[in-house]
Structure formats: structure tokens, C-alpha cells
Amino acid sequence: MAIKETEHSPNTLTPRQKACLRMTAEGMTARAIAHTLGISVRMVRWHLRQAREHLGASSLAQAVHQADRLGWLD
């Protein structure tokens, strides 16, 4: 399924959502991200799900790709 093309600005995602996506792109697990950020694994998954929905992606991999393509993971 293709990524839904919509208008996005860097402000579409929260800093926490961007951080979770960035760490996911680096290969970190939800547990490792949670430990690094000092939050629960459940909250990491929630941030990633919210980011995926905001980006219109059908998978986490698509969300990471979309955020990277938009230059938000730098």
C-alpha cells in the first residue's frame, strides 16, 4: 500500500514522536527506546502509533521512511 500523500510540516509530529521514530530508524527496540527516554514501552508504542497515523503510513517501516524522506530524522 502506498503512503498517503498529504501536506506535512515538521510540526505535525511531537518531539517525542520524532525521537521514537529516529531511534527506531537506528534499529533500537521499543524497550531500548523506553529505557533511553525514561518512559514505558507502552508509551513508546503509543508515540510510534501516533506518528504513523499522522504520517498516513500503514506500517512503522513506512512511517520511518516517510519521516526520513521529509528530513525529520536528521
The 8 nearest C-alpha neighbors of each residue, nearest first, counted from 0:
[[1, 2, 57, 56, 3, 58, 61, 55],
 [2, 0, 3, 56, 57, 4, 61, 55],
 [1, 3, 56, 4, 55, 0, 61, 57],
 [2, 4, 55, 5, 1, 56, 54, 0],
 [5, 3, 2, 6, 55, 1, 54, 7],
 [6, 4, 3, 7, 55, 54, 2, 53],
 [5, 7, 8, 4, 54, 11, 3, 9],
 [8, 6, 5, 11, 9, 54, 10, 69],
 [7, 9, 10, 11, 6, 12, 69, 71],
 [10, 8, 11, 12, 71, 7, 69, 13],
 [9, 11, 8, 12, 13, 7, 14, 71],
 [12, 10, 9, 8, 7, 13, 53, 54],
 [13, 11, 10, 16, 50, 17, 9, 14],
 [12, 14, 16, 15, 17, 10, 11, 50],
 [13, 15, 17, 16, 18, 12, 10, 19],
 [16, 14, 18, 13, 17, 19, 46, 12],
 [17, 15, 46, 13, 19, 18, 14, 50],
 [16, 18, 20, 14, 15, 19, 21, 13],
 [19, 17, 15, 21, 16, 20, 14, 22],
 [18, 20, 16, 22, 21, 17, 23, 15],
 [21, 19, 23, 17, 18, 22, 63, 24],
 [22, 20, 18, 24, 72, 23, 19, 17],
 [21, 23, 25, 19, 24, 20, 27, 18],
 [24, 22, 20, 26, 27, 25, 21, 19],
 [23, 25, 21, 22, 26, 20, 63, 27],
 [26, 24, 22, 23, 27, 21, 20, 28],
 [27, 25, 23, 24, 28, 22, 21, 29],
 [26, 28, 23, 22, 25, 31, 32, 29],
 [29, 27, 31, 30, 32, 26, 23, 22],
 [28, 30, 32, 31, 40, 33, 43, 27],
 [29, 31, 33, 28, 32, 40, 34, 39],
 [32, 30, 34, 28, 33, 29, 27, 35],
 [33, 31, 29, 35, 34, 30, 36, 28],
 [34, 32, 38, 30, 40, 36, 39, 31],
 [33, 35, 31, 37, 32, 36, 30, 38],
 [36, 34, 32, 33, 37, 31, 38, 30],
 [37, 35, 33, 38, 34, 32, 31, 39],
 [36, 38, 34, 33, 35, 39, 32, 40],
 [39, 37, 33, 36, 42, 34, 40, 43],
 [40, 38, 42, 41, 33, 43, 37, 34],
 [39, 41, 43, 33, 42, 30, 29, 44],
 [40, 42, 44, 39, 43, 45, 38, 33],
 [41, 43, 45, 39, 44, 40, 46, 38],
 [44, 42, 40, 46, 45, 41, 33, 29],
 [43, 45, 47, 41, 42, 46, 48, 40],
 [46, 44, 42, 48, 43, 47, 49, 41],
 [47, 45, 16, 49, 43, 48, 44, 50],
 [46, 48, 50, 44, 45, 49, 51, 16],
 [47, 49, 51, 45, 50, 46, 44, 52],
 [48, 50, 52, 46, 51, 47, 45, 53],
 [51, 49, 47, 53, 52, 48, 16, 46],
 [50, 52, 48, 62, 54, 56, 49, 53],
 [51, 53, 55, 49, 54, 50, 48, 56],
 [54, 52, 50, 55, 51, 49, 11, 12],
 [53, 55, 51, 52, 56, 50, 62, 65],
 [54, 56, 52, 3, 53, 51, 2, 57],
 [57, 55, 62, 51, 2, 54, 61, 58],
 [56, 58, 61, 55, 59, 51, 2, 0],
 [59, 57, 61, 60, 56, 62, 51, 63],
 [58, 60, 62, 61, 63, 51, 57, 56],
 [59, 61, 63, 58, 62, 64, 56, 24],
 [62, 60, 64, 58, 59, 63, 56, 65],
 [63, 61, 59, 65, 51, 56, 60, 64],
 [64, 62, 60, 66, 61, 65, 20, 67],
 [63, 65, 61, 67, 62, 66, 68, 60],
 [64, 66, 68, 62, 67, 63, 61, 69],
 [67, 65, 69, 63, 71, 68, 64, 62],
 [66, 68, 70, 64, 72, 69, 65, 71],
 [67, 69, 65, 70, 66, 64, 71, 63],
 [70, 68, 66, 67, 71, 65, 72, 9],
 [71, 69, 67, 68, 72, 73, 66, 65],
 [70, 72, 66, 69, 67, 73, 9, 17],
 [71, 73, 21, 67, 70, 66, 17, 20],
 [72, 71, 70, 67, 21, 66, 69, 17]]
